[in-house]
Amino acid sequence: MSILFDKMTPTAREIAEEKLRNEGILAPDAPLEYAFEVRPAELEALEKARLKFDHQIADCGSKDHQKIAELAIAKARCVSDYIAEMAG
């Protein structure tokens, strides 16, 4: 997760948090980090999302706020979807 938050800018964070709150993935007033909190049994979901998105995040320019936000949103959705899939 650290690559995402290493690249995260205040503008990107604001964009991502608003979108994820609107989608119900992130609770109102919760920080972006909460979208990536998983229980031990759900670590596989976080790892799959990391493998899918971290190379794209690493390649993203540090001032590309919109792209960083889009990748954060996609990664959070991925974690959420994998957790739902694991739950059956």
LINWOSUL-V620018 format. One record per residue. N is the residue number from 1. RES is the residue in three letters. SS is DSSP state (a for helix, b for strand, c for the rest). PSI is psi in whole degrees, -180 to 180 (* if undefined). NEAR is the number of other C-alpha atoms within 12 Angstrom. Layout:
<<N;RES;SS;PSI;NEAR> <N;RES;SS;PSI;NEAR>>
//
This chain:
<<1;MET;c;-25;32> <2;SER;a;-32;14> <3;ILE;a;-40;22> <4;LEU;a;-48;37> <5;PHE;a;-19;24> <6;ASP;a;-36;20> <7;LYS;a;-19;29> <8;MET;c;133;34> <9;THR;c;161;24> <10;PRO;a;-39;21> <11;THR;a;-45;20> <12;ALA;a;-41;29> <13;ARG;a;-46;32> <14;GLU;a;-46;24> <15;ILE;a;-49;25> <16;ALA;a;-45;37> <17;GLU;a;-44;34> <18;GLU;a;-47;26> <19;LYS;a;-46;27> <20;LEU;a;-32;34> <21;ARG;a;-44;24> <22;ASN;a;-30;15> <23;GLU;c;-7;18> <24;GLY;c;8;18> <25;ILE;c;-31;33> <26;LEU;c;131;26> <27;ALA;c;153;18> <28;PRO;c;136;17> <29;ASP;c;4;17> <30;ALA;c;144;20> <31;PRO;c;159;22> <32;LEU;a;-36;33> <33;GLU;a;-31;25> <34;TYR;a;-23;22> <35;ALA;a;-15;35> <36;PHE;a;9;36> <37;GLU;c;129;23> <38;VAL;c;157;21> <39;ARG;c;161;13> <40;PRO;a;-38;11> <41;ALA;a;-13;14> <42;GLU;a;7;22> <43;LEU;a;-30;20> <44;GLU;a;-38;22> <45;ALA;a;-43;29> <46;LEU;a;-40;30> <47;GLU;a;-41;24> <48;LYS;a;-42;23> <49;ALA;a;-39;31> <50;ARG;a;-47;29> <51;LEU;a;-35;19> <52;LYS;a;-34;23> <53;PHE;a;-23;28> <54;ASP;a;-32;26> <55;HIS;a;-36;16> <56;GLN;a;-39;22> <57;ILE;a;-43;33> <58;ALA;a;-35;25> <59;ASP;a;-11;17> <60;CYS;c;138;24> <61;GLY;c;144;20> <62;SER;c;-17;22> <63;LYS;c;6;17> <64;ASP;c;75;21> <65;HIS;a;-45;24> <66;GLN;a;-45;25> <67;LYS;a;-42;27> <68;ILE;a;-44;36> <69;ALA;a;-45;34> <70;GLU;a;-41;29> <71;LEU;a;-37;38> <72;ALA;a;-43;47> <73;ILE;a;-47;38> <74;ALA;a;-41;30> <75;LYS;a;-42;37> <76;ALA;a;-41;40> <77;ARG;a;-42;31> <78;CYS;a;-47;28> <79;VAL;a;-47;35> <80;SER;a;-44;31> <81;ASP;a;-43;23> <82;TYR;a;-39;26> <83;ILE;a;-44;28> <84;ALA;a;-40;15> <85;GLU;a;-42;13> <86;MET;a;-32;16> <87;ALA;a;-20;11> <88;GLY;c;*;7>>
//
